[in-house]
């Protein structure tokens, strides 16, 4: 009689566990599939369709990932700013999860940008890195602030007070991101070209892009900024929500 009475309880418990696990949204799955297909197509375009740059050679192909990765990071950091501001105004954990997820993804994408830039700079500028360049220095400061945010969240930010401090740091991080993007317009002592807004480099088409190069560049920009960054953030938010359920928060 005891075994018979325990069996429905076990079945109920298993059913409850399955119910407590939220299903994956169809939209998220669709975006993820499109993102994977877009990343594959963008890589093939960069390696085959775009053609070889007559001046830089094959190393120029890194630009099809170098620039899109920082553009995707900018999208992520912007969502991190929105999450930080949202949490400061509402104290809702939903906004805090968005800020954490977005800044983590932004850090990874920005790191990819820095690494690819260093690989490109070695044969082109004969240096992996130089702290005397304003753009490189501002990028390093941006990465350090981002790393400080993540360390704060993982090791020190406990409770509402810690989340508030992290939100303020998320706002400071976005300020550093903006400086990194626009610093070439205000500092002439940089080896980076001015590519945001009107400039001699843009008017002369300093990158010398052919139509095929332009298509490849624009396609990868759209994939990294419009698909990859949002998809990764969405998955990371779901992971943080699952961790919150385990913690009981």
Backbone bond lengths (Angstrom), bond angles and torsions (degrees), N, CA, C in turn:
res aa  C-N    CA-C-N  psi(-1)  N-CA   C-N-CA  omega(-1)  CA-C   N-CA-C  phi
1 X - - - 1.465 - - 1.516 111.09 -
2 X 1.324 116.16 -34.16 1.462 120.24 -179.11 1.518 111.29 -65.73
3 X 1.360 116.77 -44.51 1.464 120.96 -179.24 1.517 110.79 -62.72
4 X 1.357 116.76 -37.15 1.460 120.31 -179.47 1.520 110.50 -67.00
5 X 1.334 116.96 -38.50 1.463 119.83 -177.73 1.524 112.35 -73.58
6 X 1.346 117.84 -24.89 1.460 119.94 -177.63 1.526 112.27 -82.81
7 X 1.327 118.26 -25.28 1.458 121.36 -173.58 1.529 113.02 -62.31
8 X 1.341 120.27 -47.69 1.465 119.39 178.25 1.518 112.50 -59.92
9 X 1.352 117.18 -33.13 1.452 120.51 179.66 1.520 111.01 -64.24
10 X 1.340 116.45 -42.05 1.453 120.71 179.50 1.523 111.11 -65.61
11 X 1.332 116.58 -40.83 1.457 120.40 178.91 1.518 110.46 -64.58
12 X 1.340 115.21 -42.53 1.461 119.98 179.27 1.515 111.08 -62.34
13 X 1.354 115.82 -40.98 1.464 119.92 -179.62 1.521 111.27 -63.86
14 X 1.329 116.90 -42.23 1.462 120.63 179.00 1.523 111.04 -64.97
15 X 1.340 116.05 -40.58 1.460 119.61 178.80 1.516 111.32 -65.42
16 X 1.353 115.36 -38.41 1.459 119.02 178.84 1.516 111.28 -65.34
17 X 1.361 117.24 -37.87 1.463 120.71 178.29 1.518 111.14 -62.86
18 X 1.350 116.05 -41.62 1.450 119.39 178.75 1.523 111.36 -65.97
19 X 1.363 116.22 -36.44 1.456 119.64 179.48 1.518 111.51 -68.73
20 X 1.361 116.94 -35.39 1.456 120.67 -178.55 1.520 112.32 -69.63
21 X 1.323 118.26 -19.24 1.459 121.55 179.05 1.520 109.56 -87.88
22 X 1.332 118.54 110.14 1.462 120.05 -176.28 1.517 111.51 -67.47
23 X 1.315 117.64 140.36 1.467 120.05 178.58 1.526 110.86 -70.44
24 X 1.310 115.58 156.62 1.456 119.79 177.39 1.525 108.96 -73.69
25 X 1.326 117.84 127.50 1.476 119.50 178.60 1.517 111.30 -60.71
26 X 1.306 116.12 140.58 1.459 120.04 -179.74 1.526 111.19 -63.10
27 X 1.316 116.26 -36.83 1.456 119.25 179.93 1.525 110.67 -63.25
28 X 1.328 117.45 -40.88 1.453 120.83 178.68 1.520 110.82 -63.43
29 X 1.310 117.00 -42.96 1.457 120.33 178.50 1.520 110.73 -63.65
30 X 1.347 116.65 -40.41 1.463 119.83 179.62 1.521 110.81 -65.06
31 X 1.340 116.66 -43.53 1.463 120.43 178.56 1.522 110.60 -63.10
32 X 1.326 117.40 -39.60 1.463 121.41 -179.14 1.526 111.10 -65.48
33 X 1.328 116.50 -41.48 1.465 120.54 178.43 1.526 110.43 -65.57
34 X 1.333 116.24 -44.06 1.466 120.02 176.99 1.521 111.24 -61.77
35 X 1.329 115.90 -38.27 1.462 120.80 179.83 1.528 110.49 -64.32
36 X 1.323 117.09 -46.22 1.463 120.46 179.46 1.525 110.91 -62.09
37 X 1.330 115.87 -43.29 1.465 119.61 178.57 1.532 110.75 -65.29
38 X 1.321 116.39 -40.06 1.458 120.34 179.61 1.521 112.53 -66.43
39 X 1.339 116.91 -40.01 1.464 119.99 177.78 1.521 111.16 -63.13
40 X 1.334 116.02 -41.94 1.467 119.80 178.04 1.526 110.97 -64.65
41 X 1.332 116.13 -46.17 1.461 119.84 -179.57 1.529 110.84 -64.36
42 X 1.329 117.10 -40.76 1.459 120.14 179.65 1.515 112.35 -64.17
43 X 1.320 116.31 -37.58 1.464 119.79 177.67 1.521 111.21 -66.32
44 X 1.330 116.31 -43.05 1.462 119.84 178.54 1.526 111.23 -64.26
45 X 1.328 116.73 -39.47 1.463 120.01 177.32 1.522 110.83 -62.00
46 X 1.338 116.38 -43.12 1.460 120.56 -178.35 1.521 111.97 -66.59
47 X 1.318 117.01 -35.18 1.462 120.54 -175.45 1.520 113.56 -87.06
48 X 1.335 117.46 -23.17 1.465 119.63 -173.73 1.525 113.24 -125.87
49 X 1.303 117.49 -54.83 1.463 121.72 -170.51 1.528 113.00 -70.56
50 X 1.327 117.40 -39.25 1.469 121.03 -171.15 1.524 112.86 -65.87
51 X 1.296 118.03 -30.41 1.450 120.24 -176.14 1.526 111.19 88.14
52 X 1.323 115.70 169.69 1.462 121.40 -176.64 1.524 110.41 -97.99
53 X 1.316 116.04 132.51 1.453 121.02 178.13 1.532 109.71 -65.77
54 X 1.334 116.35 133.87 1.463 120.36 -173.95 1.529 112.46 -73.86
55 X 1.329 117.55 -19.34 1.465 120.73 -178.39 1.525 111.06 -101.06
56 X 1.321 117.21 -50.89 1.463 121.04 -174.57 1.521 113.25 -88.23
57 X 1.297 117.18 -21.98 1.457 119.41 -177.48 1.521 111.81 79.76
58 X 1.319 115.42 -154.22 1.454 120.60 -174.54 1.529 113.21 -68.57
59 X 1.336 118.21 -22.89 1.458 119.38 -178.97 1.525 111.28 -62.84
60 X 1.334 117.32 -22.28 1.462 120.73 179.01 1.518 112.07 -63.99
61 X 1.340 117.06 -22.65 1.461 120.40 -179.05 1.533 111.60 -62.18
62 X 1.317 116.95 -21.55 1.466 119.94 177.40 1.525 111.86 -61.21
63 X 1.326 116.92 -25.44 1.458 119.99 -178.27 1.519 112.32 -65.36
64 X 1.326 117.51 -24.16 1.461 120.33 178.88 1.529 111.77 -71.48
65 X 1.320 116.45 -8.72 1.463 121.52 175.89 1.531 111.22 -121.04
66 X 1.326 115.64 -30.52 1.468 121.02 -178.31 1.532 111.49 -62.54
67 X 1.311 117.17 -52.39 1.465 120.83 -179.32 1.531 111.94 -73.09
68 X 1.336 120.25 -45.81 1.464 118.91 177.24 1.527 113.87 -58.93
69 X 1.339 117.91 -33.06 1.465 119.27 -179.15 1.526 111.19 -66.33
70 X 1.326 118.50 -40.30 1.461 119.51 178.71 1.518 110.66 -73.71
71 X 1.331 117.26 -28.65 1.463 119.79 174.73 1.529 110.46 -66.87
72 X 1.334 116.17 -41.99 1.452 119.66 174.59 1.520 111.76 -63.22
73 X 1.336 116.59 -37.56 1.465 120.46 177.06 1.521 110.51 -63.56
74 X 1.333 117.02 -38.70 1.465 120.11 178.47 1.523 110.73 -62.72
75 X 1.326 117.25 -41.47 1.465 120.74 176.39 1.531 110.19 -60.32
76 X 1.339 115.96 -45.03 1.457 120.30 -179.43 1.528 111.46 -64.38
77 X 1.323 117.66 -45.85 1.458 120.69 179.81 1.531 111.42 -64.32
78 X 1.330 116.79 -33.25 1.468 119.95 176.68 1.526 110.79 -64.40
79 X 1.336 116.27 -41.42 1.466 119.80 175.92 1.528 110.54 -67.90
80 X 1.341 115.68 -33.16 1.464 118.69 174.87 1.512 111.71 -63.56
81 X 1.333 116.97 -39.02 1.461 120.90 175.74 1.522 110.49 -63.38
82 X 1.327 116.85 -43.96 1.462 120.48 178.93 1.529 110.76 -61.03
83 X 1.341 116.04 -42.66 1.462 119.43 178.45 1.518 112.35 -64.95
84 X 1.325 117.22 -40.00 1.469 121.04 179.90 1.520 111.02 -65.26
85 X 1.331 116.65 -46.11 1.464 120.15 178.52 1.524 110.59 -65.13
86 X 1.341 115.73 -41.40 1.455 119.07 179.19 1.515 112.25 -60.32
87 X 1.340 116.96 -40.75 1.457 119.29 179.81 1.532 111.66 -68.23
88 X 1.328 117.05 -40.36 1.468 119.72 -179.57 1.524 111.45 -63.44
89 X 1.332 117.26 -32.40 1.459 120.36 -178.39 1.530 113.07 -87.05
90 X 1.328 117.76 -29.30 1.467 120.04 -173.20 1.523 114.54 -116.06
91 X 1.348 117.04 -21.43 1.476 122.53 -174.20 1.524 111.71 61.20
92 X 1.314 116.96 24.05 1.455 121.38 179.26 1.522 109.83 -86.68
93 X 1.334 116.69 133.61 1.458 120.90 178.93 1.520 111.72 -65.93
94 X 1.308 117.50 -21.02 1.459 120.42 178.37 1.530 110.28 -61.57
95 X 1.315 116.50 -43.73 1.454 120.62 178.49 1.528 111.23 -69.33
96 X 1.318 116.40 -36.85 1.464 120.02 179.29 1.523 111.13 -64.71
97 X 1.324 116.62 -40.47 1.468 119.81 177.38 1.518 111.01 -63.70
98 X 1.327 116.92 -39.46 1.461 120.08 178.38 1.525 110.53 -63.07
99 X 1.335 117.09 -44.36 1.459 120.45 -179.55 1.521 111.34 -60.75
100 X 1.329 116.70 -47.04 1.456 120.56 -179.12 1.520 111.22 -62.43
101 X 1.330 116.36 -47.61 1.469 120.27 -178.31 1.520 110.99 -62.66
102 X 1.317 117.31 -44.88 1.461 121.01 -176.18 1.525 111.56 -66.50
103 X 1.325 117.36 -41.04 1.468 119.93 -178.35 1.525 110.50 -71.34
104 X 1.316 118.59 -35.30 1.461 120.30 174.65 1.528 110.87 -61.35
105 X 1.328 116.21 -47.53 1.465 120.33 179.81 1.526 109.89 -64.88
106 X 1.323 117.08 -41.78 1.460 120.35 178.57 1.513 112.30 -60.37
107 X 1.325 116.70 -38.61 1.463 120.67 178.94 1.525 111.01 -62.93
108 X 1.327 116.83 -43.82 1.467 120.72 -179.76 1.529 110.63 -63.83
109 X 1.327 116.79 -45.04 1.458 120.17 -179.06 1.530 111.47 -67.05
110 X 1.332 116.64 -39.26 1.467 119.91 177.69 1.526 110.77 -66.36
111 X 1.323 116.96 -35.90 1.459 120.29 177.29 1.527 110.99 -64.86
112 X 1.328 116.35 -40.26 1.470 119.87 175.60 1.522 110.03 -60.23
113 X 1.323 116.40 -42.41 1.464 120.78 178.96 1.524 112.09 -60.12
114 X 1.333 116.58 -45.12 1.464 120.74 -178.63 1.526 110.89 -66.28
115 X 1.319 117.32 -42.78 1.460 120.91 -179.14 1.536 111.31 -64.81
116 X 1.330 116.40 -45.39 1.462 119.56 179.12 1.525 111.16 -65.61
117 X 1.334 116.05 -37.20 1.455 119.41 177.66 1.520 112.24 -63.93
118 X 1.321 116.66 -38.94 1.465 120.20 178.44 1.515 111.41 -66.63
119 X 1.336 116.37 -40.57 1.466 119.84 178.27 1.523 110.52 -63.61
120 X 1.343 116.70 -39.77 1.466 120.16 178.88 1.527 111.14 -69.72
121 X 1.338 117.37 -37.85 1.468 121.12 -174.45 1.528 112.42 -68.25
122 X 1.321 117.89 -29.96 1.466 119.63 -175.32 1.531 112.18 -60.28
123 X 1.326 120.51 -52.78 1.472 118.38 178.74 1.525 113.30 -78.71
124 X 1.331 117.69 -18.95 1.457 120.25 -174.89 1.523 112.24 -91.90
125 X 1.336 116.82 -46.96 1.464 122.22 -178.28 1.530 112.49 -108.86
126 X 1.327 116.10 2.71 1.472 122.00 179.49 1.529 112.20 61.47
127 X 1.313 117.11 34.64 1.462 121.01 176.28 1.522 109.10 -158.11
128 X 1.312 115.64 142.80 1.468 120.24 174.82 1.525 110.26 -76.79
129 X 1.340 113.71 -38.55 1.466 119.16 -173.30 1.517 108.82 -162.78
130 X 1.311 116.42 143.31 1.454 120.69 173.51 1.525 109.39 -141.44
131 X 1.320 116.67 122.45 1.463 120.95 -178.00 1.522 112.45 -74.12
132 X 1.340 117.03 -9.05 1.462 119.85 178.66 1.525 112.51 -78.64
133 X 1.326 116.81 -13.93 1.460 120.06 178.00 1.529 109.66 -82.59
134 X 1.340 119.27 125.65 1.469 121.05 -176.67 1.526 113.41 -58.85
135 X 1.332 117.97 -40.20 1.465 120.23 -179.08 1.521 110.50 -65.09
136 X 1.318 117.64 -44.74 1.458 120.30 179.75 1.530 111.13 -65.23
137 X 1.329 116.59 -39.42 1.458 120.19 179.70 1.520 110.94 -66.34
138 X 1.308 117.27 -43.94 1.463 119.97 179.33 1.526 111.38 -66.31
139 X 1.347 116.80 -34.52 1.461 119.99 176.92 1.528 110.55 -66.16
140 X 1.332 116.65 -38.45 1.463 120.15 178.14 1.528 110.69 -64.92
141 X 1.333 116.89 -41.80 1.474 120.47 177.66 1.520 110.82 -63.57
142 X 1.332 116.41 -41.46 1.460 121.10 177.52 1.526 111.05 -58.98
143 X 1.337 116.58 -44.96 1.455 120.49 -179.58 1.529 111.49 -65.96
144 X 1.324 117.26 -37.37 1.462 120.33 179.41 1.524 111.20 -67.14
145 X 1.339 117.32 -40.05 1.467 119.91 177.13 1.522 110.07 -64.22
146 X 1.327 115.97 -41.36 1.466 120.48 178.27 1.524 110.56 -62.74
147 X 1.320 116.71 -42.83 1.459 120.78 178.97 1.525 110.69 -65.08
148 X 1.335 116.95 -38.55 1.460 120.79 177.48 1.528 110.79 -62.53
149 X 1.319 116.40 -39.09 1.468 120.33 177.16 1.530 110.86 -60.86
150 X 1.330 116.17 -47.08 1.461 120.10 -177.44 1.527 111.12 -66.70
151 X 1.333 117.38 -39.18 1.465 120.31 177.53 1.518 110.29 -64.55
152 X 1.327 115.17 -41.06 1.466 119.79 178.38 1.517 111.08 -60.42
153 X 1.328 116.76 -44.34 1.454 120.25 -178.15 1.522 112.36 -68.96
154 X 1.329 116.70 -36.86 1.455 120.21 -175.63 1.530 112.64 -81.17
155 X 1.338 116.51 -32.68 1.459 117.24 -172.74 1.500 116.77 -116.17
156 X 1.346 117.42 -24.77 1.458 118.58 -170.58 1.520 114.61 -122.14
157 X 1.316 117.18 -29.37 1.469 119.56 -173.31 1.523 110.77 -80.27
158 X 1.314 116.53 98.39 1.451 121.67 177.31 1.527 108.33 -118.00
159 X 1.321 116.26 129.28 1.444 119.55 177.28 1.515 113.08 80.60
160 X 1.316 114.92 -175.42 1.458 121.02 -174.37 1.524 112.06 -64.77
161 X 1.335 116.90 -38.90 1.458 119.52 -178.25 1.531 111.45 -62.44
162 X 1.318 116.60 -42.67 1.455 120.36 178.46 1.511 111.92 -64.45
163 X 1.339 117.33 -38.96 1.464 120.50 178.68 1.527 111.38 -66.73
164 X 1.332 116.70 -33.59 1.462 119.50 177.26 1.532 111.09 -65.86
165 X 1.329 116.06 -44.80 1.468 119.97 178.50 1.522 110.04 -61.46
166 X 1.326 117.10 -42.18 1.464 120.89 179.13 1.525 110.58 -63.39
167 X 1.336 117.81 -38.15 1.461 120.98 179.61 1.527 110.94 -63.96
168 X 1.319 116.65 -40.89 1.466 120.23 177.33 1.529 110.08 -63.47
169 X 1.322 116.71 -41.21 1.463 120.68 178.42 1.529 110.77 -65.17
170 X 1.332 116.37 -32.85 1.462 119.93 176.60 1.519 111.74 -64.26
171 X 1.325 117.08 -34.34 1.466 121.11 176.81 1.527 110.20 -70.21
172 X 1.324 116.61 -42.23 1.465 120.78 177.16 1.528 110.22 -61.28
173 X 1.319 116.27 -38.89 1.457 120.83 178.99 1.523 111.02 -59.88
174 X 1.321 117.38 -42.98 1.463 119.95 -179.43 1.514 110.75 -64.57
175 X 1.317 117.42 -35.29 1.466 120.15 176.16 1.528 110.37 -62.06
176 X 1.343 117.04 -40.86 1.461 121.05 177.88 1.524 111.11 -66.53
177 X 1.326 116.68 -35.16 1.467 120.78 178.05 1.529 110.24 -63.90
178 X 1.317 116.77 -44.70 1.463 120.76 -179.52 1.525 110.46 -63.28
179 X 1.340 116.79 -43.31 1.466 120.32 178.01 1.523 110.31 -59.34
180 X 1.310 117.28 -42.58 1.462 121.19 -179.88 1.526 111.74 -61.35
181 X 1.325 116.90 -37.78 1.454 120.57 -178.81 1.523 112.81 -72.33
182 X 1.323 117.68 -35.95 1.470 119.50 -171.00 1.522 113.53 -105.91
183 X 1.327 118.24 -2.20 1.463 119.73 -172.37 1.524 112.79 -62.67
184 X 1.322 118.21 -27.75 1.466 119.69 -179.67 1.525 112.22 -68.55
185 X 1.311 117.48 -16.76 1.458 120.19 177.77 1.526 111.47 -80.72
186 X 1.337 117.24 -17.05 1.465 120.20 -175.56 1.527 112.88 -115.66
187 X 1.309 116.84 -11.35 1.464 120.30 179.25 1.518 109.30 -120.67
188 X 1.334 115.09 120.43 1.469 119.30 -179.90 1.519 112.39 -84.13
189 X 1.343 116.85 -16.94 1.469 120.79 -176.77 1.521 111.61 -87.78
190 X 1.316 116.95 49.07 1.457 121.57 179.34 1.523 109.49 -127.10
191 X 1.313 115.58 146.56 1.466 119.98 177.73 1.526 111.28 -88.44
192 X 1.336 116.11 -3.39 1.462 119.63 177.39 1.528 109.90 -84.09
193 X 1.318 117.78 139.94 1.470 120.01 176.39 1.523 111.25 -74.66
194 X 1.318 116.39 156.10 1.463 121.81 175.92 1.523 107.51 -85.53
195 X 1.329 116.08 110.61 1.469 119.52 -175.69 1.515 112.26 -114.98
196 X 1.340 118.42 -8.67 1.459 121.49 178.70 1.523 108.36 -99.00
197 X 1.333 116.64 113.74 1.447 120.31 -179.45 1.516 111.81 86.56
198 X 1.341 116.82 -179.07 1.474 120.80 -179.05 1.516 111.96 -66.28
199 X 1.323 115.61 138.65 1.458 120.79 179.75 1.513 108.68 -163.35
200 X 1.345 117.79 160.49 1.476 119.77 176.27 1.519 112.46 -57.21
201 X 1.356 116.41 -36.10 1.464 119.32 -179.10 1.525 111.12 -64.87
202 X 1.333 116.31 -41.90 1.459 119.34 -179.71 1.526 111.78 -68.98
203 X 1.332 116.32 -40.21 1.462 119.36 -178.73 1.522 111.82 -67.10
204 X 1.333 116.50 -29.12 1.459 120.71 179.72 1.525 112.63 -95.21
205 X 1.354 116.33 1.25 1.464 120.69 -177.78 1.529 110.07 53.09
206 X 1.358 114.34 58.84 1.458 119.85 -173.21 1.523 112.63 -59.32
207 X 1.328 116.89 -27.35 1.456 119.14 -178.91 1.526 111.54 -80.94
208 X 1.325 116.79 -12.73 1.458 120.41 175.74 1.512 113.14 57.64
209 X 1.319 118.32 42.33 1.446 121.15 -176.17 1.520 111.62 -76.04
210 X 1.293 115.82 131.87 1.460 121.57 170.97 1.530 107.92 -80.49
211 X 1.327 118.35 166.79 1.468 119.52 177.07 1.527 113.26 -54.68
212 X 1.317 117.73 -38.74 1.466 120.32 179.18 1.532 110.92 -66.51
213 X 1.326 116.26 -39.68 1.463 119.78 176.75 1.527 110.67 -63.47
214 X 1.345 115.94 -41.10 1.455 119.79 179.44 1.517 112.43 -63.12
215 X 1.322 116.83 -41.70 1.470 121.10 177.67 1.524 110.43 -62.43
216 X 1.314 116.64 -45.69 1.471 121.10 179.98 1.511 111.18 -62.86
217 X 1.324 116.29 -43.71 1.454 121.63 -179.98 1.531 110.52 -62.49
218 X 1.338 117.18 -48.60 1.461 121.17 -178.85 1.531 111.45 -64.68
219 X 1.332 116.99 -38.41 1.465 120.59 -179.64 1.527 110.53 -63.60
220 X 1.327 116.52 -46.02 1.459 119.35 -179.67 1.526 112.00 -67.80
221 X 1.318 117.22 -34.88 1.460 120.41 175.56 1.522 110.42 -59.71
222 X 1.340 116.22 -45.28 1.456 120.93 -178.94 1.523 111.35 -64.48
223 X 1.328 117.15 -40.66 1.468 120.80 -178.07 1.524 110.99 -68.09
224 X 1.328 117.32 -48.27 1.461 120.29 -176.60 1.522 111.89 -67.63
225 X 1.332 116.66 -42.20 1.460 120.06 -175.77 1.526 112.61 -85.54
226 X 1.334 116.55 -36.75 1.456 119.30 -174.62 1.507 115.87 -93.89
227 X 1.346 117.47 -19.17 1.463 120.33 -177.58 1.524 112.39 -121.84
228 X 1.339 116.48 -53.86 1.458 119.68 -173.27 1.531 112.31 -63.73
229 X 1.314 117.29 -53.05 1.466 119.87 -177.88 1.533 112.05 -60.44
230 X 1.351 119.92 -50.42 1.474 119.17 178.25 1.524 113.44 -61.13
231 X 1.343 117.38 -39.92 1.465 119.58 -179.05 1.523 111.66 -64.28
232 X 1.331 116.81 -45.69 1.460 120.03 179.39 1.527 111.67 -63.14
233 X 1.322 116.10 -39.84 1.468 119.36 178.82 1.519 110.12 -65.00
234 X 1.309 117.40 -43.04 1.466 121.34 -179.82 1.531 110.66 -60.56
235 X 1.336 116.39 -46.13 1.467 119.58 177.91 1.527 110.99 -62.55
236 X 1.324 116.86 -40.32 1.466 120.30 -178.79 1.524 111.34 -67.22
237 X 1.324 117.61 -36.39 1.462 120.96 176.26 1.528 110.27 -63.06
238 X 1.317 116.42 -43.27 1.466 119.82 178.39 1.530 111.31 -62.41
239 X 1.338 116.29 -38.99 1.456 120.15 177.96 1.527 110.79 -64.38
240 X 1.317 116.26 -41.07 1.468 119.57 179.84 1.526 111.00 -67.79
241 X 1.309 117.33 -36.62 1.468 120.47 176.04 1.532 110.88 -64.02
242 X 1.340 116.35 -40.98 1.466 119.97 177.63 1.520 110.63 -64.09
243 X 1.341 116.86 -41.01 1.467 119.83 177.30 1.520 110.78 -63.97
244 X 1.328 117.00 -36.12 1.462 120.47 177.52 1.519 112.08 -64.66
245 X 1.340 116.82 -38.00 1.461 119.55 177.69 1.528 110.66 -65.45
246 X 1.330 116.71 -37.51 1.469 119.97 177.99 1.527 110.58 -65.64
247 X 1.357 116.06 -40.85 1.457 120.03 179.02 1.512 112.91 -74.90
248 X 1.342 115.33 -15.27 1.450 118.97 -177.53 1.500 114.18 81.53
249 X 1.358 116.72 21.06 1.456 121.13 -179.49 1.510 110.99 -108.31
